[in-house]
């Protein structure tokens, strides 16, 4: 049977969809091999969130052509959806598939491989888009999976191309959720992340919303904990916060995009909330769930962003009780309103502002970790380091923890006491009595260095 290799760029949703493709190819009898090994078919799932993402996509495509001459090279995903002709003009590309074609790639690839030469472009517009389910395992862990329950976006932020690349908002029917939950349980996952392009905009024709998904999961009581991926501040409702506060299933962790702390820049970005709304939302969460980790997206260097605008963002983020930042540097995207706005910020200034916020992020993370010392949280051991004899994983409130244990340690939730700050993680020890667990020896004084972590959900 033909050998197929897959490569993914971009968001967790892309990874979930690629995982679903892998399963489809395996069920059809194909042999799935790692990217870089000899293959008859190579499929690249692309991203287009920034210009650097586009450049990385082109680099990967050319690498695939070089390493597998004569192979069928297929390109799909957001970059392929938005710039199909540009992709088709890369020498060696056999076919370009849009996001709507992604769930039919087994059939399409089989058919196109029988045709003579040329580059085939199959990119459909989003006239009547359907929802295609997907679920995947985290590549860094055997314990965490991502479940796609929403796709597309109806928002029109002035800097973003994703609505054009992904189409309008659409969601998994609620009645299909139980099937996916039971399959993930059977596979042995200990944590499932609900994901989507605009997760908070989950809605079905019958009027079900994200809160109904969470209530349904509470009713099912699966054998894994549930974490939410990024959710827009205007869609993070008080009933969701209250449900998370009471729940033993839902992780006390929210990732809430801010983008800018300047009211003027938010207006130019066409965001659907105010700075004051965002401030009150974060304070309400921490008041109701004191141990909650709050992550924040920030975009630097938007057209017209002055030093005063950036200072507003910096001050807001500095004063709010958040746990970490994801900082992105603005990149002009063709076809967006922002690309034609005046007063472009010079790239070196954009980069400098990004670096300032990333340093602030490390301080915020360190402060959050320090505030949790002495607490008992639930850790899922994920990765084992044989050189140190320690496991690393994440608590329910998104603290990276390192604790000692044998390589045979079961990868299931265990209570741990958070003892002190270590290099890139909190040092902890299990609080349960078992021969499987070895207490971690730690220094009496916590380390006070920064924590250089790069994490995302």
N, C-alpha and C positions, 0 to 999 in steps of 0.2 A: 504493500500500500504506500501511497505518497507520504513523504515526511513534511510536516508543516511546522514552522516556527512563528511565534507571535511576539511582538514587542509593543509595550504600552508607554505612552507619554501623557503627563497631565494629571488630572484629578482622580480621586478614589472611584468616582463613577465610571471613568474609563477602565480602570482596573477590574471593576466588577463586570463590566460588559465583555472585556477580553477573557475573563475567566469563564463566562458563559459561552463564548465562542469556542474556547478550548474544549469544553465539555461536548459541544455540538460536533466538533471535528472528531473527537474520540469516539463518540457514539456512531458516527458515520464510517468508522474503520480507519481513519487516518492515524498516523503515528506522530504525536506531538513531541518535538525536540526543543531543547533550549536554543534561544537566538544565538547565532554564531556557529552552531554546528551545521554540517551539510544538510540542506533541505531542498525539497522540490518546490515548496511554496513558502513565501515569507509575507506575513501580514503585519502592517504597522498601524497602530491605533493612535492618532495624532491629537495634539492640543494646539490651540491658537490664542491663548489668553494674553500673550505678549509677543512682541517682535522677536525676542530671544527664543521663545517657544517655537515660533515658525522656523527660525534658523536651525534649532536643534532637530526639528522634524526633517528638514532638508538634509542635514548631516547624516541622520540615521538612514534615510532612504538611500543615499549614495553609498553608505557603508554596506548596506544590504546588497546593493547591486554589485559592488566590488567583491564581496566575500562569497557570493553565490551566483556566479555568472550562469545564465541559462535558466535560473529559477523564475517562477511566476512571482512577481513582486506586486502585492496589492496594498493600497494605502486607503485608510478609512479615518473616521473621526472628524473633529471640528475643523482642522486645517483643510482637510480634503473637501469638507462641505462648503467652506467659504471660498476657497481658491482652487477649484478642481483643475482649471486649465494650467495654472502655475505648477501644480503637482504633476500633471500629465506631461509637461514639457521636460521633466527631469529624465534624462536618458536612462533607460532600463526599466522604467515603471510599466507594468503590464496592465494595471487597472486602477481606477480611482472610484471609491465607493462612498456615497454620502452616509450620514448617520441613520437615515431610514432604511438603507440597504444593509446596515451592519448585522441585523439579526437574520439575514438570509445569505450570509457569505458562503456557507457550505455549498448551497445550491448554485450560487452565482459563479464561484470559483471553479466548480466542476464543469460548468457549461463553457465558461470563457477559455479554459485551458485547452479545449478542443478546437478553438478557432485559430486561424492563422494570424500571427504577428499583430503589430499595431498596439496602441494603447486605448483601452476602453474606458469611457467615463460614464458611470451610472450614479448620478446624483439627483435625487428627487427633491422638488420644493416641498415645503411643509403645508400642503393644502389640507390634508386630512390625516394628521399624524396619529399613530397608534402608540400605546405604551408597551414597551418590550421589557419584561422583567429580567433581572440579573442579580447574581449574588457571587461573592468571591471571598477567598481567604486573603488575609494580610500576608504579603510576601515575607515579612519579618517575623511572623508568628504562626504557630499552628493552632492558636487558641481563639483568634479574633476573625470575624467575617464581616463583610459589608453587604447589606441588603438594600438594593435600589427600590424605593417605593414611589419615586416621583422623578419626572424628567421635564426639561424645557423651562422657559421663563417668559412671563407676560410683562415683566418690567422693562423699562427703557432707560436705564442709567446711561448717561451721555458718553461714558468711556468704554462701554462693554459691547463685545460682539457676540456674546454667548446666546442671546435670544435668536439671532440669525443662524447661528451654528446648530442650535439644539431645537429650535421651534417653540411653539407655545407650550404652556404648562399642561401636563397631563399626569395621571397618577394610577398606581396599581389599584384595582378594585379591592375593597376591603375584604370581600369574601375569598379572595385568593391568598390572603396573608397567612392563614393558618397552615396551608400546605407548605409554604416556604419556611415557616417557623419550625414545623415538625421535621423537615428535611435538615435544617441546620442543627437541631437538637440531635438527630440521629448521627450526624457527622461528628458530633462531640465538641462543638464550639462552646467556649465559655463566655464569650462576649460577642454581641452583634451590634454593629453600628448602622443605624437607619440613615440612608443617604439619598440625595437628590440634587438637582441643579438649584432648585429653590424649595428646599424641604418644607419650610413653613407654609408654602402655598399648596400643600397637598389638599386636594378636593376631588370628590367623585360626583358623577351626575346625580347621585341620590342625596348629595349634600353633606357627605361625611368629610371631616377635616382631620388635621393631625391629632388633635385631642382625642378623636374617636379611635384612631389607630392605637394611641397609647393606652386608652382605657380597655381596648380589646386585648392588648398584650397583657395588661394587668389581669384580665379575666382568664387568659390562657395559662398564665404563670409558667412560662418556658423555663428550661433548666439552664438558662444563660442570663447574664445581665444585659441590659439594653442601654446604648449610648446614642445620643443625637449628634449628627454632624451639624455643620453650620446652619444657622437659622436667622433670618432677617429680624431686626429689632421690632419692626412694626407687626411682625407675625408671631412673635414670642408673647403669647397671651398670659394673663394672670392665672387662668385655669391650668395651663401647662405648668407654670411655675409651682402652683399649689400641688398638683399631682406629683411632680418630681419630689417636692418637699416631703410628702407622705409616703412615697414609694420605697420599697426594698428592692425593686426590680430595675428602676430607671436610675442611671448614674447622675449624681449631682455635678454636672459639667455642661456648660453651655459655651458654644463658640458663636459670638455675635458680631457680625461685621459693623464697623464704625465708618471706615474710609477717611473721614476727616472730622476734626473737632471744631472746625470753623463753620458757623452758620452760612456764610456766604458761599464757601466752597461746596458745602452739602447741597445748596440750592442749584449751583451750576452742574453738579453731578447728577441732579434729578433724583436724589435719594428720597425715600418716602417717610422720613421721620426728622425730628429736630434734635439738636444737641441736648436740649433740656429733657426731651422724652428719653433719650438714651441714658442720660445721667440717672434719672429716676428709676429706669428699668434695672440698671445694674445695682443700685442701692437697694431696691426692693428685693432682688434675688438674694443678695448677701444678708439682708435682714431676715429673710424667711429661711435661707439655707446657708448658715454661716460657713460651712466647710466647702461650699461650692467653688469649683474652679471656673473662671470666666476667661475665655480667650477672645482676642479682638483682632480683626483685620483692619489695617490702616494702609492707605495709598498715599505716597509722597510725590510731590512735583506735578500735581495737576495744573493745567494751564491757568495762569493768573494767581497761583499760590504764592503769596508774599511771605517774607519772614514773619510778619505779624500773624498771618493765617496759620503758618506752621507752628508758631508759638502757642496759639490757641489749642491746636491738636496735642502738642506736647504736654501742656499744663493739664488738660482734661485727662489724658491717659495716666499722667503721673499721679493725679489725686484720686482717681477711682480705684476701688479695691479689686483689681483684676489680677490674673495669674500669669499671663504671657501675651505676647503680640505675634501676629504674622504680618510682617511689613513688606509691602510690594512697592516697587518703583514704577511710576506712571510710564506707559509706553503708548505712543500714538498708534491707533488702530484705524486703518482705512475704512471709511464708511460710517464712522461714528461722529456725532456732533462735536465731541471734544477735540477731534483731530484738526478741526478748522478754527478752533477758538484762538484768540490772540494771546499775547503775553506768555509764550512758551517758556517754561523754566529750563535753564541750561542743564544738560545732563550731569555735569559735575556737582551742581547744587542738589539735584534730585538724589544723587548717590550719597552725598554728605548727610542729607536729612534722613535717608533710610538708615544709614549707619548709626545716627544718633538715637533713633527709635529702637533699633535692635539692641543697642547697649542698655537702653531703658528697659527693654523686655527682659533682659537677663537679671536686672535688679528686681523687677517685679516678680519674676519666677523665684528668685532666691528668697525674697520676703515671704512669698506664699508658702514655699517649702518650710521656711523657718517657723511660720505661724502654726504649722501642723505637727511640729515635733512634740512628742509625748502622746499623740493621739493613736488610737488603734483603728486601722483601716483594712480593707479587704484587698489583698494582692492576688493577681493571677500570674504565676511564674510563666514567663514566655521564652526567654533565651538563656542558655547556660554557657558560662565561660569556664572552660576546663582549666585554664591557667590560674584562675583565682578561686575556683570552687564555689562560685556564686551564681545565683539566678538573678535576672532582672525582669521586671514587669511593671504594670501600671495599677494603681489603686482605682477605686471607683471614681474618685475626684481628681483623676489625672495627675497623680504624683508618680514619678519614676522612682522605683524602689529597688535596691540591691540587697539581697540577703544570702547567707551561706546555706548550702544544702547539697546533697548528693545528686549526681546526674540522673538518678532514678526517681527523683522527686516528682510526684504526680502533678500534672499541669492543671490544677483545679484551684478554685478560690480558697485562700487561707487568710485568717486574721493575722496581721503583723503590727507590731509596735514600732512607731517611727522614732528612731533614736537620735540621729545626728546627720549633719550635712556631709555628703561625700562628693567625689568627683563626678559631676553630672547626674547625681541621683541622691536620694535620701537613703541612709543606711538603716536597715530595719532587722527585726528578728521575729519569727513566728511566735505567737502566744499560745499555740496548742502544744500539748505534750505528745510527741511522737518520735520514734527512732529515725524517722525520715528527715527530721529537721535538725539542723545544727545551729546553735546560737552564733550570731555574727559578733566577733570581737571588734569593738570600736574604741577610738580614743575618747578620753573623758571630756575633751573640749571640742565642740563642733568646728568644722572647717568654715572659714569665712570667705572662701574664694567664690568667684562667679561660677555659674553652671552653664557651660557652653552646649546647649541642647538645640537640636533642630527637629521639632516634632510637629505632626499635623494629624488631623482627623478628617 
